[in-house]
């Protein structure tokens, strides 16, 4: 087979599979070989564990500019690609292949099966039906260009092969391999750092409430302008949940510069100033004078959290509302309106799903996802300096960039004699 008719996709994740399938389905010649290499023993491993094993496929945000605004890095670059392939197109793609999807109240979209295996099976079946050659345990050790614009790949086992269309979709650059590959082909990368991470807090009383969730708080980092409102989850090490993950995404670089040690403010009743909360506390004193303060929470705060916040305010566990002094009322209202914490670290590396950093966006043509530096080289997915907030946005960027790259490669192949 002529080497000009071989395509290699490096990376067996969401973007790699979408690129491989799209290319193979749209190539106009049987004399084209599409190979997908995955370094690990398993394809689509991030898909498997995403969304708690349910796979948050995409998000029901169909306005292109609003959709792009959910990406701390990549917003402007993604507007054009999303005009060609956005969540509505991803939904159609999967449903045309027999995957039924559902939209949850917060806009996240999952398979009706609530199992990521449904998405994995769909992608594997589609790739095999399109004739993609899948090779697991097949890492690329080195790549270089040789005469005629051909790429020479050296695999981890020493095997060498040639191709003239190469798509790198190897995920984030937490390991040296993807970065070295891009560097060897002339690309400089923005330094990779974590995005979408949880916060470790120096507050044992809160960690003792692990498992409690609050449906809406306002979390902010004083002095940075970072502020998010949404659900929060108390963990054994601190706090997580959508509000914290969004905060970490928008603040990925600034929080990294602080070495993940910074103050965190949580407003447990967002939108309610101290005086409003104080008025409700006084109303409780009138309406429930003999009830224990710790046992009568303001909704929607969980009872256990309310009890701990009252103790933090200096209110003893058996204190009744009719015994609550004005000073204690004021102190409690101020704690509910604004509790200060100290962040002392982030979630461990193995728990991080997303990195910011990667191939510089100005070096990629987002009409085709082809490198502006090295002809015949394409990028898709997290290898790019693109990352979205939680909610299905990172998968959508993978589907979109993989689809555009796959189409562009197929078109290039069709133009090759």
C-alpha positions as CSV (number, residue, x, y, z in Angstrom):
1,X,0.0,0.0,0.0
2,X,1.3,3.4,-0.9
3,X,2.4,5.3,2.1
4,X,0.5,8.4,1.0
5,X,-2.6,6.5,1.6
6,X,-2.0,5.7,5.3
7,X,-3.4,7.7,8.2
8,X,-2.3,7.3,11.8
9,X,-4.2,8.5,14.8
10,X,-2.2,8.6,18.0
11,X,-4.5,8.3,21.1
12,X,-7.4,6.0,21.7
13,X,-9.6,8.5,23.6
14,X,-12.7,10.4,22.6
15,X,-11.0,12.8,20.1
16,X,-8.9,10.1,18.6
17,X,-11.8,7.7,18.0
18,X,-14.0,10.5,16.6
19,X,-11.2,11.6,14.2
20,X,-10.5,8.0,13.1
21,X,-14.2,7.1,12.5
22,X,-14.9,10.3,10.7
23,X,-11.9,9.9,8.4
24,X,-12.6,6.3,7.7
25,X,-16.3,6.9,7.0
26,X,-15.6,9.7,4.6
27,X,-12.6,8.4,2.7
28,X,-13.5,7.8,-1.0
29,X,-11.0,5.0,-1.7
30,X,-10.6,1.5,-0.3
31,X,-6.9,2.0,-0.8
32,X,-6.6,4.0,2.4
33,X,-5.5,2.5,5.8
34,X,-6.6,4.2,9.0
35,X,-4.8,3.1,12.1
36,X,-5.5,4.1,15.7
37,X,-2.7,3.6,18.3
38,X,-3.4,3.6,22.0
39,X,-0.4,3.4,24.4
40,X,-2.4,1.7,27.2
41,X,-4.1,-1.7,27.2
42,X,-7.6,-0.1,27.1
43,X,-9.3,2.2,24.6
44,X,-11.5,5.1,25.8
45,X,-10.4,4.8,29.5
46,X,-11.4,8.4,30.3
47,X,-14.8,7.8,28.7
48,X,-15.3,4.8,31.0
49,X,-14.8,6.7,34.3
50,X,-16.3,10.0,33.3
51,X,-19.4,11.2,34.9
52,X,-19.1,8.7,37.7
53,X,-19.2,5.9,35.1
54,X,-22.2,7.4,33.3
55,X,-20.3,9.5,30.7
56,X,-21.4,13.1,30.4
57,X,-21.5,13.0,26.6
58,X,-22.2,16.7,26.0
59,X,-24.3,19.7,27.3
60,X,-27.6,21.0,26.0
61,X,-26.1,24.4,25.1
62,X,-26.9,25.0,21.5
63,X,-26.0,28.7,21.1
64,X,-22.5,28.6,19.6
65,X,-21.2,31.7,21.3
66,X,-22.7,30.8,24.7
67,X,-21.3,27.3,24.3
68,X,-17.8,28.7,23.6
69,X,-18.0,30.9,26.7
70,X,-17.8,27.7,28.9
71,X,-14.1,27.2,27.9
72,X,-11.6,29.1,30.1
73,X,-9.0,28.4,27.4
74,X,-10.1,28.1,23.7
75,X,-13.3,30.2,23.7
76,X,-12.5,32.3,20.6
77,X,-10.8,29.5,18.7
78,X,-13.9,27.2,19.2
79,X,-16.6,29.5,17.8
80,X,-15.9,28.5,14.2
81,X,-15.6,24.8,14.9
82,X,-18.8,24.8,16.9
83,X,-20.7,26.4,14.0
84,X,-19.8,23.2,12.1
85,X,-20.3,20.6,14.8
86,X,-21.9,21.4,18.1
87,X,-23.9,19.5,20.8
88,X,-26.9,19.1,18.6
89,X,-24.7,17.4,16.0
90,X,-23.1,15.2,18.6
91,X,-26.5,14.1,19.9
92,X,-27.6,13.3,16.3
93,X,-24.4,11.4,15.7
94,X,-24.8,9.1,18.7
95,X,-28.6,8.6,18.3
96,X,-28.1,7.7,14.6
97,X,-25.9,4.9,15.8
98,X,-28.5,3.6,18.3
99,X,-27.5,5.4,21.5
100,X,-30.5,7.0,23.3
101,X,-29.6,10.1,25.3
102,X,-31.3,12.1,28.0
103,X,-30.9,15.6,29.3
104,X,-30.8,16.2,33.0
105,X,-32.1,19.3,34.8
106,X,-28.7,21.0,34.8
107,X,-28.2,20.6,31.0
108,X,-25.8,17.6,31.2
109,X,-26.5,14.9,28.6
110,X,-26.0,11.2,29.4
111,X,-26.9,7.9,27.7
112,X,-30.3,6.6,28.9
113,X,-28.5,3.5,30.1
114,X,-26.6,5.6,32.6
115,X,-23.5,3.6,31.6
116,X,-20.4,4.8,29.9
117,X,-20.0,1.3,28.4
118,X,-22.9,2.3,26.0
119,X,-20.7,5.1,24.6
120,X,-17.6,2.9,24.5
121,X,-19.5,0.1,22.6
122,X,-20.8,2.6,20.1
123,X,-17.4,4.1,19.3
124,X,-15.8,0.7,19.1
125,X,-18.5,-0.7,16.8
126,X,-18.5,2.4,14.6
127,X,-14.7,2.3,14.2
128,X,-14.7,-1.4,13.3
129,X,-17.5,-0.9,10.9
130,X,-15.6,1.9,9.2
131,X,-12.5,-0.3,8.9
132,X,-10.3,1.5,11.4
133,X,-7.4,-0.7,12.5
134,X,-7.3,-0.5,16.4
135,X,-4.0,-1.3,18.2
136,X,-3.8,-1.2,21.9
137,X,-0.5,-1.4,23.9
138,X,1.0,0.5,21.0
139,X,2.7,3.7,22.1
140,X,4.6,6.0,19.8
141,X,8.1,6.5,21.1
142,X,9.3,9.0,18.4
143,X,8.1,10.7,15.3
144,X,9.9,12.7,12.6
145,X,9.4,14.0,9.1
146,X,11.4,12.6,6.2
147,X,11.6,13.5,2.5
148,X,8.3,14.1,0.8
149,X,6.4,15.2,3.8
150,X,6.2,11.7,5.2
151,X,6.1,11.0,8.9
152,X,8.2,8.2,10.3
153,X,6.9,6.7,13.5
154,X,9.0,4.6,15.8
155,X,6.8,2.5,18.2
156,X,7.7,1.5,21.7
157,X,8.5,-2.0,20.5
158,X,10.9,-0.6,17.9
159,X,8.6,-1.1,14.9
160,X,8.8,1.7,12.3
161,X,6.1,2.7,10.0
162,X,5.4,5.6,7.6
163,X,2.4,7.8,6.9
164,X,1.8,11.2,5.5
165,X,-1.3,12.1,7.5
166,X,-0.9,12.1,11.3
167,X,-3.5,13.1,13.9
168,X,-2.2,13.5,17.5
169,X,-5.1,13.1,19.9
170,X,-3.1,11.8,22.8
171,X,-4.9,13.7,25.6
172,X,-3.4,16.2,28.1
173,X,0.3,16.6,28.5
174,X,0.7,15.4,32.0
175,X,3.3,12.9,30.8
176,X,6.3,13.8,28.6
177,X,5.3,11.7,25.6
178,X,2.7,13.9,23.9
179,X,4.8,17.1,24.6
180,X,7.9,15.5,23.2
181,X,6.1,14.4,20.1
182,X,4.7,17.8,19.4
183,X,8.0,19.5,20.1
184,X,9.8,17.2,17.7
185,X,7.5,18.4,15.0
186,X,8.2,22.0,15.6
187,X,5.5,22.9,18.1
188,X,5.9,24.8,21.4
189,X,3.4,24.0,24.1
190,X,1.8,26.1,26.8
191,X,3.0,24.5,30.1
192,X,0.4,21.9,31.2
193,X,-1.1,22.4,34.7
194,X,-4.2,20.9,36.3
195,X,-7.7,22.1,35.7
196,X,-11.0,20.8,37.3
197,X,-9.5,19.9,40.6
198,X,-10.9,19.8,44.2
199,X,-9.7,21.8,47.1
200,X,-8.1,20.5,50.3
201,X,-9.1,22.6,53.3
202,X,-7.5,23.2,56.7
203,X,-10.9,22.7,58.5
204,X,-11.3,19.4,60.3
205,X,-14.9,20.3,61.4
206,X,-16.0,20.6,57.7
207,X,-14.2,17.4,56.6
208,X,-16.1,15.6,59.4
209,X,-19.2,16.3,57.3
210,X,-17.9,14.4,54.2
211,X,-20.7,13.3,51.9
212,X,-22.9,16.3,52.5
213,X,-23.9,18.4,49.5
214,X,-25.4,21.9,49.3
215,X,-27.5,22.7,46.3
216,X,-26.2,26.3,45.9
217,X,-23.4,28.3,47.4
218,X,-21.2,31.1,46.3
219,X,-17.5,30.3,46.4
220,X,-14.8,32.8,45.7
221,X,-11.1,33.4,46.1
222,X,-10.4,36.9,47.5
223,X,-8.1,39.1,45.5
224,X,-8.4,37.1,42.3
225,X,-11.8,38.0,40.9
226,X,-12.7,34.2,40.9
227,X,-16.3,33.6,41.9
228,X,-18.7,30.8,41.1
229,X,-22.2,29.9,42.3
230,X,-23.6,26.3,42.3
231,X,-23.7,23.0,44.1
232,X,-20.9,22.0,46.4
233,X,-19.9,18.7,47.9
234,X,-18.0,18.2,51.2
235,X,-15.3,15.5,51.0
236,X,-12.9,13.8,53.3
237,X,-10.2,16.2,52.2
238,X,-12.2,19.4,51.6
239,X,-14.7,20.5,49.0
240,X,-15.6,19.5,45.5
241,X,-18.7,19.8,43.3
242,X,-19.6,21.9,40.3
243,X,-19.0,25.3,41.9
244,X,-15.5,24.3,43.0
245,X,-14.6,22.6,39.8
246,X,-15.6,25.6,37.8
247,X,-13.6,27.8,40.1
248,X,-10.6,25.6,39.6
249,X,-11.0,25.7,35.8
250,X,-11.2,29.5,35.5
251,X,-8.5,29.9,38.0
252,X,-6.2,27.1,36.8
253,X,-3.1,29.3,36.2
254,X,-3.6,31.8,39.0
255,X,-4.2,29.1,41.6
256,X,-1.2,27.2,40.3
257,X,0.8,30.4,40.8
258,X,-0.3,30.5,44.4
259,X,0.9,26.9,44.8
260,X,-2.7,25.9,45.7
261,X,-2.5,27.8,49.0
262,X,-5.0,30.6,49.2
263,X,-8.1,31.8,51.1
264,X,-11.6,30.6,50.1
265,X,-14.8,32.3,51.0
266,X,-18.1,30.4,50.9
267,X,-21.5,32.1,51.2
268,X,-23.9,29.4,52.3
269,X,-27.0,31.4,51.4
270,X,-25.9,33.2,48.2
271,X,-27.7,36.4,47.3
272,X,-28.7,37.0,50.9
273,X,-26.8,39.8,52.8
274,X,-26.1,39.6,56.6
275,X,-29.1,41.8,57.4
276,X,-31.5,39.5,55.5
277,X,-30.2,36.5,57.3
278,X,-30.3,38.2,60.6
279,X,-34.0,39.1,60.1
280,X,-34.8,35.5,59.5
281,X,-32.9,34.4,62.6
282,X,-34.9,36.9,64.7
283,X,-38.1,35.6,63.1
284,X,-37.1,32.1,64.3
285,X,-36.6,33.4,67.8
286,X,-40.2,34.7,67.7
287,X,-41.8,31.7,66.0
288,X,-39.8,28.8,67.6
289,X,-38.6,30.2,70.9
290,X,-38.1,26.8,72.7
291,X,-36.6,24.9,69.7
292,X,-32.9,24.3,69.7
293,X,-31.0,26.5,67.3
294,X,-28.8,23.7,66.1
295,X,-31.9,21.6,65.2
296,X,-33.8,24.2,63.1
297,X,-31.9,24.9,59.9
298,X,-32.7,27.5,57.2
299,X,-33.5,25.6,54.0
300,X,-31.8,24.4,51.9
301,X,-28.9,24.0,54.2
302,X,-28.4,20.4,55.4
303,X,-29.2,19.8,59.1
304,X,-25.7,18.5,60.0
305,X,-24.0,21.5,58.2
306,X,-26.3,24.0,60.0
307,X,-25.5,22.4,63.4
308,X,-21.7,22.7,62.7
309,X,-22.0,26.3,61.6
310,X,-24.0,27.2,64.7
311,X,-21.2,25.6,66.8
312,X,-18.6,27.5,64.8
313,X,-20.5,30.7,65.7
314,X,-20.1,29.9,69.4
315,X,-23.6,28.7,69.9
316,X,-23.8,25.7,72.3
317,X,-25.6,22.6,71.1
318,X,-28.5,22.9,73.6
319,X,-29.1,26.6,73.1
320,X,-32.8,27.6,72.5
321,X,-33.9,30.4,70.2
322,X,-35.3,32.4,73.1
323,X,-31.8,32.3,74.8
324,X,-29.9,33.4,71.7
325,X,-28.4,36.8,72.3
326,X,-28.4,39.6,69.8
327,X,-24.6,39.4,69.6
328,X,-24.8,35.6,68.9
329,X,-27.5,36.2,66.3
330,X,-25.2,38.7,64.5
331,X,-22.2,36.4,64.7
332,X,-24.2,33.4,63.3
333,X,-25.6,35.5,60.5
334,X,-22.1,36.6,59.5
335,X,-20.9,33.0,59.5
336,X,-23.8,32.0,57.3
337,X,-23.2,34.9,55.0
338,X,-19.5,34.4,54.7
339,X,-17.3,31.6,56.0
340,X,-13.5,31.8,55.5
341,X,-11.4,28.7,54.8
342,X,-7.7,28.2,54.0
343,X,-7.0,26.0,51.0
344,X,-3.8,23.9,51.5
345,X,-3.7,21.8,48.4
346,X,-5.7,20.2,45.6
347,X,-6.9,16.8,44.6
348,X,-4.2,14.2,43.8
349,X,-2.9,14.0,40.2
350,X,-4.6,10.6,39.6
351,X,-8.0,12.3,40.2
352,X,-7.5,15.1,37.7
353,X,-9.4,14.6,34.5
354,X,-8.4,17.7,32.6
355,X,-5.3,19.8,32.2
356,X,-5.0,23.3,30.7
357,X,-2.0,23.9,28.5
358,X,-0.9,22.1,25.4
359,X,-0.3,23.0,21.7
360,X,-0.6,26.7,21.2
361,X,-3.8,27.5,19.4
362,X,-2.3,30.1,17.1
363,X,-0.2,27.3,15.6
364,X,-3.3,25.3,14.5
365,X,-5.8,26.1,11.7
366,X,-9.2,25.5,13.3
367,X,-10.9,25.2,10.0
368,X,-9.1,21.8,9.5
369,X,-7.2,21.3,12.8
370,X,-4.0,21.0,10.7
371,X,-0.8,22.4,12.1
372,X,0.3,25.7,10.6
373,X,3.9,24.6,11.2
374,X,4.0,21.0,9.9
375,X,1.8,20.1,6.9
376,X,-0.1,16.8,7.2
377,X,0.0,17.0,11.0
378,X,-3.4,17.5,12.8
379,X,-4.4,17.9,16.5
380,X,-7.6,17.2,18.3
381,X,-8.8,17.0,21.9
382,X,-6.9,17.8,25.1
383,X,-3.5,17.9,23.5
384,X,-4.6,21.4,22.5
385,X,-4.5,24.3,24.9
386,X,-8.3,24.0,25.3
387,X,-10.3,23.0,28.4
388,X,-13.8,23.5,29.5
389,X,-15.7,23.7,32.8
390,X,-17.4,20.6,34.1
391,X,-20.7,19.5,32.5
392,X,-19.9,17.7,29.2
393,X,-17.9,20.6,27.6
394,X,-14.6,18.8,27.4
395,X,-16.1,15.9,25.6
396,X,-17.9,18.2,23.2
397,X,-14.5,19.9,22.4
398,X,-13.1,16.4,21.7
399,X,-16.0,15.4,19.4
400,X,-15.8,18.7,17.5
401,X,-12.1,18.9,17.0
402,X,-11.9,15.1,16.2
403,X,-14.7,15.4,13.7
404,X,-13.2,18.4,11.9
405,X,-9.7,16.8,11.8
406,X,-11.2,13.5,10.4
407,X,-13.1,15.3,7.7
408,X,-10.1,17.4,6.7
409,X,-7.9,14.3,6.5
410,X,-10.5,12.4,4.4
411,X,-10.8,15.4,2.1
412,X,-7.0,15.6,1.7
413,X,-6.9,11.9,0.9
414,X,-9.5,12.3,-1.7
415,X,-7.4,15.0,-3.4
416,X,-4.3,12.7,-3.4
417,X,-3.8,11.0,-6.7
